[in-house]
Amino acid sequence: MSDFFGDLKPLRFDPEGEGPCFRHYNPDEIVMGKRMEDHLRFAVAYWHSFAYEGGDPFGGRTFERPWFGEDMDAARRKADVAFEMFDLLNVPFFCFHDADIRPEGANFSESLRNFEEIVDIFERKMETSKTRLLWGTANLFSNRRFMAGAATNPDPDVFAWSAATVKACLDATHRLKGANYVLWGGREGYETLLNTDMGREREHAGRFLCMVVDHAKKIGFDGTILIEPKPQEPTKHQYDYDVATIYGFLKDFGLEKEVKLNIEQGHAILAGHSFEHELALARELGVLGSIDMNRNDYQSGWDTDQFPNNVPETALAYYEILRDGGFTTGGTNFDARLRRQSLDPEDLITSHAGAMDICARGFKAAARMLEDDALEAPRRERYAGWDTPEAQAMLQSDLDTISARVISEGIDPQPRSGRQEVLENIVNRYV
């Protein structure tokens, strides 16, 4: 055990408590017939909680952590503190990239040995911890070798390195009984079209994903393969722009039944959408898998990865997830980091505890709205005309027949209110 968190004790549900505790998140509370912990499936992001050093685009490290370093001793200390934090928060899951948990070696083989040693440590720690792996992934964007992409790189050797890295990470995820495996194409895009063969890069990305799906089947990984959308940053344009773009990509390569999406709040905003829009579209397309819960600063034009603090936003997000039947293999990963001035160990705990409370409040509001039919009844009423036999038959008709009917029956439709403000007021009563 380390002494990083001092005398902090595991957090309890205590609505009137002082200090770090849960005031709204009760993991054992039954909502819609299931424990809240089993609905929300919270996960801690290894990269933000333990690898992030407090830097931003204009300044370097502000955090001082006893596990910072580029050797295996530091990586082992990091793993010790990570599982202590998981226990303090009583979270059911965590997530990691390979580069978060091991130091970079002199070559691929050394990096792989470092990685596998930490996976061994994770496996032993998970024998005595309730915390499981929500998903693993590979960092194919930080090292300078990936500056022109990974699967979409013009250099085939980078493609090969990336494929070997993903194999190692997928194998490790399977070994640790991970529920999902995520691919985020951080640099799968372009900086300028002047040097880009977009058709070739897109084809290579599709072939790479097919290899990942094939390997998952080969090793018997029964979790879900997920892609995470983001429109830009760090590239000017990324091929995984948003839900609609990725679905078209999956259809092109025959993977729409094989792959689902891990959708992030902050990335949805960068794409010019709301979080609930991306979730609703993924639900309609049958590819909603998991979420990264965070928020952006609406005054900043970049991905600030802040912890959620907006109950109405989380309520509308979980409403779409509940309409999809809830999570199966997916969950709520806090892809969020402390502000660079939040230096204390307790800040790591209270930030997650507050976010879990916000999500719990939003989730319970969403569940009540769904159980009360508060939004679905008005929605059904608005589209009720389409449930008639005549309207359904029209969809199988042709323009000549429809035109003749409009003329013969003197059809003259009049606008009806969409009642947006009424519905917004309904939502406000719940949140």
Solvent accessible surface area in square Angstrom, and as a share of the most:
residue,aa,sasa,rsa
1,M,208,0.93
2,S,44,0.28
3,D,128,0.66
4,F,27,0.11
5,F,15,0.06
6,G,63,0.61
7,D,119,0.62
8,L,39,0.20
9,K,142,0.60
10,P,81,0.51
11,L,15,0.07
12,R,163,0.59
13,F,78,0.33
14,D,39,0.20
15,P,69,0.43
16,E,152,0.68
17,G,11,0.11
18,E,163,0.73
19,G,41,0.39
20,P,38,0.24
21,C,7,0.04
22,F,5,0.02
23,R,91,0.33
24,H,68,0.30
25,Y,2,0.01
26,N,37,0.19
27,P,20,0.13
28,D,89,0.46
29,E,58,0.26
30,I,109,0.55
31,V,15,0.09
32,M,80,0.36
33,G,72,0.69
34,K,74,0.31
35,R,74,0.27
36,M,0,0.00
37,E,15,0.07
38,D,58,0.30
39,H,18,0.08
40,L,0,0.00
41,R,42,0.15
42,F,1,0.00
43,A,0,0.00
44,V,0,0.00
45,A,0,0.00
46,Y,1,0.00
47,W,31,0.11
48,H,23,0.10
49,S,6,0.04
50,F,1,0.00
51,A,37,0.29
52,Y,41,0.15
53,E,71,0.32
54,G,0,0.00
55,G,22,0.21
56,D,49,0.26
57,P,90,0.57
58,F,191,0.80
59,G,29,0.28
60,G,52,0.50
61,R,118,0.43
62,T,45,0.26
63,F,5,0.02
64,E,130,0.58
65,R,18,0.06
66,P,75,0.47
67,W,2,0.01
68,F,33,0.14
69,G,45,0.43
70,E,146,0.65
71,D,76,0.40
72,M,27,0.12
73,D,80,0.41
74,A,1,0.01
75,A,5,0.04
76,R,85,0.31
77,R,104,0.38
78,K,25,0.10
79,A,0,0.00
80,D,51,0.26
81,V,2,0.01
82,A,0,0.00
83,F,12,0.05
84,E,16,0.07
85,M,0,0.00
86,F,0,0.00
87,D,71,0.37
88,L,16,0.08
89,L,0,0.00
90,N,55,0.28
91,V,1,0.00
92,P,14,0.09
93,F,24,0.10
94,F,0,0.00
95,C,0,0.00
96,F,0,0.00
97,H,18,0.08
98,D,5,0.03
99,A,41,0.32
100,D,8,0.04
101,I,1,0.01
102,R,30,0.11
103,P,12,0.07
104,E,76,0.34
105,G,14,0.13
106,A,96,0.74
107,N,81,0.42
108,F,52,0.22
109,S,60,0.39
110,E,60,0.27
111,S,7,0.04
112,L,51,0.26
113,R,150,0.55
114,N,18,0.09
115,F,5,0.02
116,E,81,0.36
117,E,61,0.27
118,I,0,0.00
119,V,1,0.01
120,D,48,0.25
121,I,17,0.09
122,F,0,0.00
123,E,64,0.29
124,R,144,0.53
125,K,48,0.20
126,M,14,0.06
127,E,136,0.61
128,T,129,0.75
129,S,12,0.08
130,K,85,0.36
131,T,0,0.00
132,R,98,0.36
133,L,1,0.01
134,L,0,0.00
135,W,5,0.02
136,G,0,0.00
137,T,4,0.02
138,A,8,0.06
139,N,19,0.10
140,L,19,0.09
141,F,35,0.14
142,S,75,0.48
143,N,50,0.26
144,R,198,0.72
145,R,70,0.25
146,F,5,0.02
147,M,141,0.63
148,A,45,0.35
149,G,0,0.00
150,A,0,0.00
151,A,4,0.03
152,T,0,0.00
153,N,12,0.06
154,P,109,0.68
155,D,62,0.32
156,P,103,0.64
157,D,106,0.55
158,V,19,0.11
159,F,38,0.16
160,A,58,0.45
161,W,71,0.25
162,S,0,0.00
163,A,32,0.25
164,A,39,0.30
165,T,10,0.06
166,V,5,0.03
167,K,104,0.44
168,A,18,0.14
169,C,1,0.00
170,L,1,0.00
171,D,44,0.23
172,A,7,0.06
173,T,0,0.00
174,H,67,0.30
175,R,94,0.34
176,L,6,0.03
177,K,168,0.71
178,G,7,0.07
179,A,20,0.16
180,N,0,0.00
181,Y,1,0.00
182,V,2,0.01
183,L,28,0.14
184,W,46,0.16
185,G,13,0.13
186,G,1,0.01
187,R,62,0.23
188,E,24,0.11
189,G,7,0.06
190,Y,32,0.12
191,E,100,0.45
192,T,45,0.26
193,L,98,0.49
194,L,172,0.86
195,N,128,0.65
196,T,27,0.15
197,D,78,0.40
198,M,76,0.34
199,G,53,0.51
200,R,152,0.55
201,E,21,0.09
202,R,79,0.29
203,E,98,0.44
204,H,68,0.30
205,A,17,0.13
206,G,0,0.00
207,R,119,0.43
208,F,10,0.04
209,L,8,0.04
210,C,26,0.15
211,M,77,0.34
212,V,7,0.04
213,V,8,0.05
214,D,82,0.42
215,H,36,0.16
216,A,6,0.04
217,K,125,0.53
218,K,168,0.71
219,I,47,0.24
220,G,47,0.45
221,F,15,0.06
222,D,137,0.71
223,G,19,0.18
224,T,26,0.15
225,I,8,0.04
226,L,0,0.00
227,I,15,0.08
228,E,8,0.04
229,P,5,0.03
230,K,9,0.04
231,P,0,0.00
232,Q,54,0.24
233,E,53,0.24
234,P,51,0.32
235,T,8,0.05
236,K,137,0.58
237,H,52,0.23
238,Q,0,0.00
239,Y,23,0.09
240,D,12,0.06
241,Y,70,0.27
242,D,13,0.07
243,V,0,0.00
244,A,55,0.42
245,T,56,0.33
246,I,2,0.01
247,Y,46,0.18
248,G,32,0.31
249,F,19,0.08
250,L,0,0.00
251,K,103,0.44
252,D,93,0.48
253,F,45,0.19
254,G,53,0.51
255,L,10,0.05
256,E,40,0.18
257,K,183,0.78
258,E,68,0.30
259,V,1,0.01
260,K,77,0.33
261,L,0,0.00
262,N,0,0.00
263,I,2,0.01
264,E,2,0.01
265,Q,5,0.02
266,G,0,0.00
267,H,12,0.05
268,A,3,0.03
269,I,47,0.24
270,L,32,0.16
271,A,12,0.10
272,G,69,0.67
273,H,52,0.23
274,S,43,0.27
275,F,6,0.03
276,E,50,0.23
277,H,79,0.35
278,E,3,0.01
279,L,0,0.00
280,A,23,0.18
281,L,48,0.24
282,A,0,0.00
283,R,36,0.13
284,E,117,0.53
285,L,57,0.29
286,G,48,0.46
287,V,1,0.00
288,L,15,0.08
289,G,8,0.08
290,S,0,0.00
291,I,0,0.00
292,D,0,0.00
293,M,2,0.01
294,N,1,0.01
295,R,53,0.19
296,N,5,0.03
297,D,52,0.27
298,Y,136,0.52
299,Q,177,0.79
300,S,41,0.27
301,G,73,0.70
302,W,81,0.29
303,D,11,0.05
304,T,6,0.03
305,D,12,0.06
306,Q,24,0.11
307,F,23,0.10
308,P,8,0.05
309,N,89,0.46
310,N,56,0.29
311,V,14,0.08
312,P,58,0.36
313,E,44,0.20
314,T,4,0.02
315,A,0,0.00
316,L,51,0.26
317,A,0,0.00
318,Y,1,0.00
319,Y,4,0.01
320,E,18,0.08
321,I,6,0.03
322,L,16,0.08
323,R,67,0.25
324,D,58,0.30
325,G,65,0.62
326,G,12,0.11
327,F,19,0.08
328,T,113,0.66
329,T,42,0.24
330,G,0,0.00
331,G,0,0.00
332,T,0,0.00
333,N,0,0.00
334,F,1,0.00
335,D,13,0.07
336,A,1,0.01
337,R,32,0.12
338,L,13,0.06
339,R,88,0.32
340,R,73,0.27
341,Q,160,0.71
342,S,31,0.20
343,L,93,0.46
344,D,87,0.45
345,P,44,0.27
346,E,75,0.34
347,D,39,0.20
348,L,4,0.02
349,I,0,0.00
350,T,52,0.30
351,S,22,0.14
352,H,1,0.00
353,A,4,0.03
354,G,34,0.33
355,A,1,0.01
356,M,1,0.00
357,D,13,0.07
358,I,25,0.13
359,C,0,0.00
360,A,0,0.00
361,R,95,0.35
362,G,0,0.00
363,F,5,0.02
364,K,41,0.17
365,A,1,0.01
366,A,0,0.00
367,A,1,0.01
368,R,108,0.39
369,M,0,0.00
370,L,38,0.19
371,E,106,0.48
372,D,87,0.45
373,D,48,0.25
374,A,17,0.13
375,L,22,0.11
376,E,27,0.12
377,A,40,0.31
378,P,26,0.16
379,R,93,0.34
380,R,138,0.50
381,E,117,0.52
382,R,139,0.51
383,Y,114,0.44
384,A,49,0.38
385,G,47,0.45
386,W,107,0.38
387,D,114,0.59
388,T,56,0.33
389,P,108,0.68
390,E,105,0.47
391,A,14,0.11
392,Q,88,0.39
393,A,63,0.49
394,M,55,0.25
395,L,106,0.53
396,Q,156,0.70
397,S,45,0.29
398,D,77,0.40
399,L,151,0.75
400,D,120,0.62
401,T,77,0.45
402,I,43,0.22
403,S,56,0.36
404,A,60,0.47
405,R,84,0.30
406,V,61,0.35
407,I,138,0.70
408,S,92,0.59
409,E,107,0.48
410,G,54,0.52
411,I,64,0.33
412,D,109,0.56
413,P,109,0.69
414,Q,126,0.56
415,P,131,0.82
416,R,186,0.68
417,S,87,0.56
418,G,38,0.37
419,R,112,0.41
420,Q,114,0.51
421,E,117,0.53
422,V,62,0.36
423,L,51,0.25
424,E,80,0.36
425,N,85,0.44
426,I,22,0.11
427,V,18,0.10
428,N,95,0.49
429,R,176,0.64
430,Y,40,0.15
431,V,47,0.27
